[in-house]
Each structure stands twice: as C-alpha cells, then as structure tokens.
Amino acid sequence: MNSTIPKIDYKIIVNQNDPSFEDESKKFNYAISQYGFLLLKNTLIDSNVKKNIFKTYKAFFSLTLEEKNEVNMALTSSNRGWGAPRGEQVNPDYNPDYKEIFDSGPFKKVSSKFKNLTYYSENLWPSQLPNFEENVNEYYDLCTQIGINILSSIEFSLGYSENFFRDKFKNPMSLLRCNYYPPRKSALSNKDYGIAPHTDYGCLTILLTDSNPGLEIKNPSNEWELVNPKEDEVIVNFGDMLEFWSGEKIKATPHRVYGNNNERFSIPFFFNPQFDTIISEKANIIAGEYLSKKYDTTYSHKKL
C-alpha cells in the first residue's frame, strides 16, 4: 500500500507570511481533521539532534538490570524513570505491552499548587550516565517549542482565538519517553504487541523513530497503514484530549506496534496541558484528572 499520510512543512505552517502558507494550511487542516496523523519535515529536530538523543537513550537501555532498577518507576507512585518489560498495558483486551520504557516529565520549577501532585513528581536519572539528564531535558525543551507552534497552527486552522490552547501549557503535564521494543519472540501470541491498538489519551504527540518501521495507523479507509517516515521527518498525531477539546474537529487515530525480528527504539513526546485545564465543560473533563486516571489504569505498578 502506498502511504497517503499527509506531509507537512513545519517552516511553512509556522510562518503566515510564507507564500505557500495557504496551501500548506489546507493540507494541515485535512491532516488534523481527517487523518489524525501527519509527517512533519523541516523541524528543529535535525540529524545531529536525532543522532544524539537516540545515542543517549540507547546507552541507558544497555545498562544492566541492576543499574536500571535504581530508577525503576515501579518503586515509586509516579511515572518517572525506567518501566520494566510488561510495565504498561494500554489496551485491556491485549496482554501488557512487550517493551521497556524510560519516562521523564517537566524539569523546570512548576507552580506551587501543582508541585506535590503525583504526576508532577521529580524525575529519576541514571547515575551511570552523566550527560543523560542534560541531553534528555534539552530534547524535552525542543519538543515543547515545536508543540506550542503546532498548537498555534491548529488555532489558526480551526479559526480559534490566539492562545485558545497555548496559554494552558505554562505548567504542562508533558511526558517524554523512549520505547525500547526488543526483537519479537516466536512464542508470543496475537495478544502480544509492542504496543497494542489504542489512541493516545493526551493532547498531541511528537514521535521520533529509528530506521526500523513498526508503527501502524488506522487510516481514513479503515485499513492498517505502516508509517515509514523519511530520515528528516517526525511523526505527529493527536490524542483523545485534543479531540474532546476541539469538539471532535481534530481526530484521535488508533495505532499500534506489532514488532518484528529486530529491536526498535522510538521517542514520543506527549504534549499535555497543565492539570487544571478544562478540556470539556459539557463532559466535565479536567486535564489532570483525566490523565491521572489513564496513568493509574495503564501503568502496571499503579494497578497493584
């Protein structure tokens, strides 16, 4: 199947003075409303940034089990640090996901009214890797900047007022993760996925992938379509929260990773608003309450 995932030029959609802005905006509107996924080129994530962040995370997943256990999130009440194999179950109809993860959240000072909440916990960092914290936080900042600009483009595309979304991200509940998918074993069943079919439950996701394709999305034709971005493209998709927030003008699209014979790494940045953001007055959805409930029911150590 030939890919039909919309390809968007980041430099154009963030610059309303660009002569191609109107045409690019039409493609962008189709992507957010009909596809729920897009491939974004010409972002701030260049080849050097990509190489460095993958190298950083691979060094962590190469540590011994004992070393990784020093930052095991299962020993905490939050979602910071290393998640062991089967540490997350995004879809209760399938087995826990066949992967390891490393999660980190905001690293800058947050408002006093949020700082003691479970999912604003301090990050955990591996002591064996002195540059790990700095590299991860720099990438977190970079994704935050891209995320804000994407939201600005969405505001324009949907005819919303400026800062309809953006001023709700002063104390974000954003989460940066690296997924490590080991080679798939023959003993696994059709209930075992790297990550089972699901929609993201947050706002928007900026996803960086390695050279081993694995992500499949449910396209508008209701077919599973393999996503295979070029070296200079990042994947962007939208979650349930943004679908609610936009009155379903934005689509949250199901996706999955089955796995193959090769190990695979992917780095999603989940860009989420601050805890007290009202996502839907009609349905009485508060961002932090909604996210906390999802975390409590998908992280294996939170369900014990």
N, C-alpha and C positions, 0 to 999 in steps of 0.2 A: 504494500500500500504506500502510495506517495503521501508524504506528510503535507497536511493542509493547515498546520498550526501557524497563526499569523506571526509575521516577523516585523518587529517594530524598531525603529532607530531612536535610541534614547536621546541623542543630541538634538534631534528634531522636535520630539514631543515636549521637551523642557524649554524650548525656545519659540515663543509665539511669533517672533519676527522672522523665523526661517521661512523662505519662500515655499517650502514643501510642507509646512506645518498643517495646513488644512487637510491635505490628502492623507498625511500620516495620522491625523486625529480621527479620520473616518475609519481607518484600519484599526486604530487603537480602540475605538468605541465598539467595533464588531468583536474584537478580541475579548473585551471585558464583559460584554453583554451576551454573547452567543457561545463563545468557546471556553471562557474561564481560564485559559492558558495563553501565554504568548512567549515568543523568543525575543529577547532584548539584546541588541548589539550597540556597540559604541558607548558602553557604560564606563564607570570609573574602575571597574574590575578588569585590569589589563592582564597580559600574560604573566608579568612578574608577580602581580598580586596573587593570581591564581596559583602559580607555582609555589609561592611562599606559604600560602595558607594550607594547601594540601600537604606540603612537606611537614608543616607544624603538626597537623593532626595525625599524620601517619607515624610520626615519632612517638606520639602518645600511645597509639594502638599497638605499637611494637614493644611497649613496656611489658614486664612480667605481670602475671595475675596479682601477685602480692603488691606490686607497685601501683597497679590500677586500683586495687582495693583501698588504698589510702584515701582515694577521693570517690569512693563508692556512694552514690546518692541513696542507695538502699539503707544506709546507716543514718540518714537524715529524714526530716519530714518534708523536704522540698525536692526540687528538680535541678540540682546543681551538681556537676561532676559527671562521673562515669556511670553509665547504665549497662549492666551486665547482659549477656545474651538472654533473650526472652523477657527483658525488663519492661517491655511496653506491649500493650495489646490494643490496637486502635479499632479493631472490629471484633465484637464478641462472638461472631459467627465463625471465626477462624482462630487458630492457635496463636499464642503470643508471637510477636514478630521475631523473625530469625535474623538478628542483627545485634550489634553493640552501638552505644551512642555516647557522645560527650556533650553535655548541655551547659551553657552559661547565659546569664542574664545581664541586666544593667550593671555597670561597674562604677558609674558616677553617683554622686550623692542624690538620693531621692527625697521627696517631701517627707517631713516627719510623720504625716498621717498615714503613710504607706510603709515606712521602713520596717515595721515589726510584723507585717503580713507575711504569711508563709511563702508566697511566690514572688516576694521581693528579697529573698534571702541572699546573703553574701555568696559570691562564687567560690568554688573549690578549685585549687590549681595544683598540678603535679609538681612536687619539689625537685624532681629529677630533670626537669626541662626549664632552664632559667629564662628562656625567651618566649615560652609558651603563652603566658598571660599577656604580655605586650602585643604579640602578633595577633592573638585572638581578639583582643579589645580593639586594636586598630581596624581589623576587618569588621567588627561589630559596628564601629562608628561609620565606616564606609557604606555599609548596607543601610544604616539608618538614614544617611543622606540620600541615597537612591530611593528608599522607601517614601520619604517625605515628598520627593519630586514626583514619584508615581502617583501619590495621592493628590498632588496638585493637578496633575494631568487628568485624573478621574473627576475632580471637582469641575474642571473646565468642560470635560466631555459630557457630563451629566447636567451641566447648567447650574451647579450648586454655587453658593457663595464662597468666596475665598475663606479658607480656614474652616470650612464645614467639617473636614476631617482633621486637618493638620494641627490645630491647637489642642487636640485631645491626646497628644503624644509627648507632653512635657515630662511625664514620669511613666514611660511606656512599660508594658509587661512583655517586651520583646524577648525572644529567645533565639540564641544562636546555637546550632547543633552541628555535629559531624556524625553521620551514619557510617558505620563500617559493616558492610554485608560480606560475610565470609563466603567462600565457594559453596554452592548448593550441594548437599549430600543426597545420594540416591535414595536413602532411607526416608527422606521427607515425603509427606503426603500432599495431596492437593489442598489441604487445610493449612499448609505451612508456606507463608510468604515472607519475603524480606520485610515488606510492609503490606499488610492486607488491604483490599479495596476500601477506600474511605474518602471523605472530603476533609480538607483541613478545617479545623474549627476556629481558627483565629481570623485575622484581618487579611493580610496578604503575605505571600511567601516569595522570597528571592532565593532561587536554588542554583547552586553551582555544582556541576557534575564532572566526574572524570571521563576518561575515554571509553569506558565500558558501559554501553547503553543498558538500561534496565527499567526505567520509568515508563509506564504505560498510562494513557489517559483515556477516558470515555469521551469520544469526540461527538460533535453535534449529530452525526449519523448513528450514534449509539453503538459504535464499534470501538474496541480497544486499539489504540494507536500508540506505537512506540515513539518516544520522544528522543531524538538524536541531534542535539544541538551542535553547531559548529564550534570550533575552538574558542572563538571570540564572543559567543552568545551565552547569556544566562537565561534561565527559565523563570518566569513569573506566573504565579497563579493566585487565585483568590479564595478565601475561606468563607465558612458559614457566617461568621460575624459580619463581614462586609456585605454579604448577600442580604442579611437582615437589615443592616444599617442603611442600605441603599433602596430598601423597599423592593428587593429582588430585581433591581435593574442591573446588578452585577451577578455573575454566575459562579457558584462554587462547584467545581467539576470533580467527580470521582476519579481517583488514580490509584495505582498500585505498583509494587516492585516484586516480581516473582523470584528473580535470582537466576544465576547461571553458573557455569563451571569456574568462573574467575571471581576473585574478590573485587569488591566495588566500594568506592567512597563517594559520598555526596554531602554537600554542606548547605542545608536550608537555614535561612534567616526568617523567623516568624515575626512579622512586624505587627505588634498589637498595641492598642491604646492603653491609657492609664486606667487603674482599677475602677474609678467611679464614673466612667463614661457611660452615658445612657445610649445603648445601641438601638433599643426599640421601646418607646413609651407604651405603645399598644400592647406589646407582649411582655412588658416589664422586664426587659433584659438589661442587666448591668454587666459591663465587660468583665470586670474582675470576678464577679460571682459566677458568671458563665464559664470563664476559662478555668477557674479553680475547680469547678465541678467536673469539667472534662479531664483535667490533670488527675484528679482524685480517682477517676474511674478508668484511666488508661495506663498510668504508671503502675507496674505490678506491686511495688513496695508500698504504694498508697492504698492498695486494696486489701492489704493484710489485716 
